[in-house]
């Protein structure tokens, strides 16, 4: 049986941090623009903290700030997704419609080649109370999700967070980030979002015959932005003016 190495397992953390709530294709302008924040912490059960993010929802724009290195920022507005590298002082962007088209093409191509099961398109989530599970095989490994969910502070927050997750899944597919195609987790998160709930804690187990590792992602929703959050948002305009624009395909991973 083909196995995957530790570097691929470690990159599961990046997949988990952005994935676990959505694939309904939401338009930013169609969802109520409530201001709120979500803190995301990803931990490796063997090695401690892997990544932290704060995601801010304000004025129909979504801001994703990585609080761990390399501290990249993603800005999602009704027309485009913009990536900002604070370390390299560069930026790039891609129109939203191109991300939608690229994801659709990947899905059609996989179905036409008989690869639906191999890339997770055939995986089906199950629900037991507030727990959602999904498992599938890919690249010689077994990937299993277990999501503990809860009702959001406000009903529309489930859709808004799902919207964020959907765009992040799409851009990571186009950038070829992480070891997994997004389709299985998209199906899982579609189910979660459709039930009007949000993730509270999600475990992703990556396993092969020789190695197993589990990542735990925790999500904390708050109704108000902090003063630090407001400062983060205010800084973005300066970065966009000062940072050098580069082609999308040249943006560092």
C-alpha positions as CSV (number, residue, x, y, z in Angstrom):
1,X,0.0,0.0,0.0
2,X,1.3,3.4,-0.9
3,X,2.0,5.7,2.1
4,X,2.4,9.4,2.5
5,X,5.2,11.1,4.4
6,X,5.1,13.3,7.5
7,X,5.3,16.6,5.5
8,X,2.0,15.7,3.8
9,X,0.4,14.8,7.1
10,X,1.7,18.1,8.7
11,X,0.1,20.0,5.8
12,X,-3.3,18.6,6.8
13,X,-3.3,21.3,9.5
14,X,-3.6,24.0,6.8
15,X,-6.5,22.2,5.2
16,X,-8.3,21.9,8.5
17,X,-8.0,25.5,9.5
18,X,-9.8,26.8,6.5
19,X,-12.1,24.0,5.5
20,X,-14.7,22.9,8.0
21,X,-17.9,24.7,7.2
22,X,-19.1,25.1,3.8
23,X,-19.7,24.5,0.2
24,X,-22.9,26.1,-0.5
25,X,-21.9,28.8,-3.0
26,X,-22.8,32.0,-1.3
27,X,-22.6,35.5,-2.8
28,X,-21.2,38.0,-0.3
29,X,-23.7,40.6,-1.3
30,X,-26.6,38.2,-0.6
31,X,-25.9,37.4,3.0
32,X,-26.6,39.8,5.8
33,X,-23.4,41.7,6.7
34,X,-23.3,41.2,10.5
35,X,-20.0,42.2,12.1
36,X,-18.4,39.4,14.1
37,X,-15.1,37.5,14.5
38,X,-14.0,33.9,14.7
39,X,-10.8,32.6,16.3
40,X,-9.4,29.4,14.8
41,X,-6.7,27.4,16.6
42,X,-5.3,24.2,15.1
43,X,-3.3,21.8,17.2
44,X,-1.4,18.6,16.4
45,X,-2.1,16.1,19.1
46,X,1.6,15.1,19.0
47,X,3.3,18.4,18.7
48,X,1.2,21.3,20.0
49,X,-0.1,24.4,18.2
50,X,0.2,24.4,14.4
51,X,-1.7,27.5,13.4
52,X,-3.9,30.3,14.6
53,X,-6.2,32.6,12.6
54,X,-8.6,35.4,13.4
55,X,-11.3,35.9,10.8
56,X,-13.2,39.2,10.8
57,X,-16.5,39.8,9.1
58,X,-17.2,43.5,8.5
59,X,-19.1,45.5,5.9
60,X,-19.6,42.6,3.4
61,X,-15.8,42.0,3.5
62,X,-14.1,39.0,5.1
63,X,-10.5,39.4,6.5
64,X,-8.5,36.3,7.4
65,X,-5.4,37.1,9.5
66,X,-2.8,34.4,10.1
67,X,-1.5,34.9,13.7
68,X,1.3,32.5,13.1
69,X,4.2,32.7,10.6
70,X,4.2,33.8,7.9
71,X,1.3,36.0,9.0
72,X,-0.3,36.2,5.5
73,X,-3.7,38.0,5.1
74,X,-6.6,37.1,2.8
75,X,-9.3,39.6,2.0
76,X,-12.5,38.4,0.4
77,X,-14.8,41.1,-1.1
78,X,-17.8,40.8,-3.5
79,X,-15.6,40.8,-6.6
80,X,-12.2,39.2,-5.8
81,X,-10.0,37.4,-3.3
82,X,-6.8,39.3,-2.4
83,X,-3.7,37.6,-0.9
84,X,-1.2,39.7,1.1
85,X,2.2,38.6,2.2
86,X,3.4,40.9,5.1
87,X,6.8,39.1,5.2
88,X,7.6,39.8,1.5
89,X,5.4,42.9,1.2
90,X,3.7,41.7,-1.9
91,X,0.1,41.2,-2.9
92,X,-2.0,39.4,-5.6
93,X,-5.7,38.9,-6.4
94,X,-8.0,36.7,-8.4
95,X,-11.6,37.4,-9.5
96,X,-14.2,35.4,-7.6
97,X,-15.8,34.1,-10.8
98,X,-12.5,32.5,-11.9
99,X,-12.3,30.6,-8.7
100,X,-15.9,29.3,-9.1
101,X,-15.1,28.2,-12.7
102,X,-11.9,26.5,-11.7
103,X,-13.6,24.5,-9.0
104,X,-16.4,23.5,-11.4
105,X,-13.9,22.4,-14.0
106,X,-12.0,20.3,-11.5
107,X,-15.2,18.5,-10.5
108,X,-16.3,17.8,-14.0
109,X,-12.8,16.6,-15.0
110,X,-12.7,14.2,-12.1
111,X,-16.1,12.8,-12.9
112,X,-15.3,12.4,-16.5
113,X,-12.1,10.4,-15.7
114,X,-13.9,8.1,-13.2
115,X,-12.0,9.7,-10.3
116,X,-14.9,10.7,-8.1
117,X,-14.3,8.2,-5.4
118,X,-10.5,8.7,-5.4
119,X,-10.8,12.4,-4.7
120,X,-13.6,12.3,-2.2
121,X,-16.5,13.3,-4.4
122,X,-18.4,10.1,-3.5
123,X,-17.9,10.5,0.3
124,X,-21.0,11.0,2.3
125,X,-21.2,12.6,5.7
126,X,-23.2,11.1,8.6
127,X,-24.8,12.9,11.6
128,X,-25.3,11.6,15.1
129,X,-26.8,14.4,17.2
130,X,-24.4,17.4,17.0
131,X,-21.6,15.2,15.6
132,X,-20.8,14.9,11.9
133,X,-18.4,12.4,10.5
134,X,-16.9,11.7,7.1
135,X,-14.1,9.4,5.9
136,X,-12.5,8.7,2.5
137,X,-9.3,7.2,1.0
138,X,-6.9,9.3,-1.0
139,X,-3.3,8.8,-2.1
140,X,-2.7,5.7,-0.1
141,X,-4.0,7.2,3.2
142,X,-7.3,7.3,5.1
143,X,-8.7,10.7,6.1
144,X,-11.4,10.9,8.7
145,X,-13.3,14.0,9.9
146,X,-15.3,14.3,13.1
147,X,-17.0,17.6,13.7
148,X,-18.6,18.7,16.9
149,X,-21.1,21.5,16.2
150,X,-23.2,24.0,17.9
151,X,-25.8,26.7,17.2
152,X,-24.2,30.0,16.3
153,X,-24.8,33.1,18.4
154,X,-26.9,34.5,15.5
155,X,-28.5,32.3,12.8
156,X,-26.9,34.2,9.8
157,X,-23.4,33.5,11.1
158,X,-23.5,29.9,9.9
159,X,-24.0,31.1,6.3
160,X,-21.4,33.8,6.6
161,X,-18.7,31.5,8.0
162,X,-19.7,28.9,5.4
163,X,-19.2,31.6,2.7
164,X,-15.7,32.3,4.0
165,X,-14.8,28.6,4.1
166,X,-16.1,28.1,0.6
167,X,-13.9,30.8,-0.9
168,X,-10.9,29.5,1.0
169,X,-11.4,26.0,-0.2
170,X,-11.6,27.3,-3.8
171,X,-8.5,29.4,-3.6
172,X,-6.5,26.6,-2.0
173,X,-7.6,24.2,-4.7
174,X,-6.4,26.7,-7.4
175,X,-3.1,27.2,-5.5
176,X,-2.8,23.4,-4.9
177,X,-2.3,23.9,-1.2
178,X,-2.4,20.9,1.1
179,X,-2.4,17.2,0.3
180,X,-6.2,16.8,-0.2
181,X,-8.7,17.7,-2.9
182,X,-11.4,19.8,-1.3
183,X,-14.5,17.9,-2.4
184,X,-15.0,15.5,0.5
185,X,-14.6,18.3,3.1
186,X,-16.9,20.5,0.9
187,X,-19.6,17.9,1.1
188,X,-19.1,17.6,4.9
189,X,-19.3,21.4,5.4
190,X,-22.2,21.7,3.1
191,X,-24.2,19.4,5.4
192,X,-23.1,21.4,8.5
193,X,-24.0,24.7,7.0
194,X,-27.3,23.5,5.6
195,X,-28.3,22.5,9.2
196,X,-27.7,26.0,10.4
197,X,-24.9,25.1,12.8
198,X,-21.2,26.0,13.1
199,X,-18.1,24.0,14.0
200,X,-17.0,24.0,17.6
201,X,-14.3,21.4,17.4
202,X,-13.2,19.3,14.5
203,X,-10.7,16.4,14.4
204,X,-9.0,15.4,11.2
205,X,-7.2,12.0,11.4
206,X,-4.6,11.3,8.7
207,X,-3.5,7.7,8.7
208,X,-1.5,5.2,6.6
209,X,-0.3,1.7,7.4
210,X,2.8,3.1,9.0
211,X,1.8,6.5,10.5
212,X,-1.2,8.2,12.1
213,X,-1.6,11.8,13.1
214,X,-4.6,13.8,14.3
215,X,-5.2,17.5,14.2
216,X,-7.8,19.3,16.3
217,X,-9.3,22.6,15.2
218,X,-11.2,24.8,17.6
219,X,-13.5,27.7,16.6
220,X,-14.6,30.5,18.9
221,X,-17.3,33.0,17.7
222,X,-17.7,36.5,19.1
223,X,-20.2,39.2,18.2
224,X,-17.9,42.2,18.5
225,X,-14.6,43.1,17.0
226,X,-11.8,44.1,19.4
227,X,-9.7,47.3,19.2
228,X,-6.9,45.2,17.9
229,X,-9.2,43.8,15.2
230,X,-10.1,47.4,14.1
231,X,-6.4,48.3,13.9
232,X,-5.8,45.2,11.8
233,X,-8.5,46.2,9.3
234,X,-7.2,49.8,9.2
235,X,-3.7,48.6,8.3
236,X,-4.8,46.7,5.2
237,X,-5.4,49.8,3.1
238,X,-1.8,50.9,3.7
239,X,-0.5,47.5,2.8
240,X,-2.5,47.4,-0.4
241,X,-1.1,50.8,-1.4
242,X,2.5,50.1,-0.6
243,X,3.0,46.4,-1.4
244,X,4.1,45.3,-4.9
245,X,1.6,43.5,-7.1
246,X,2.7,40.1,-8.5
247,X,1.0,37.5,-10.7
248,X,-1.3,35.2,-8.8
249,X,0.7,32.1,-9.7
250,X,3.9,33.6,-8.2
251,X,2.5,34.2,-4.8
252,X,4.5,32.2,-2.2
253,X,2.9,29.2,-0.6
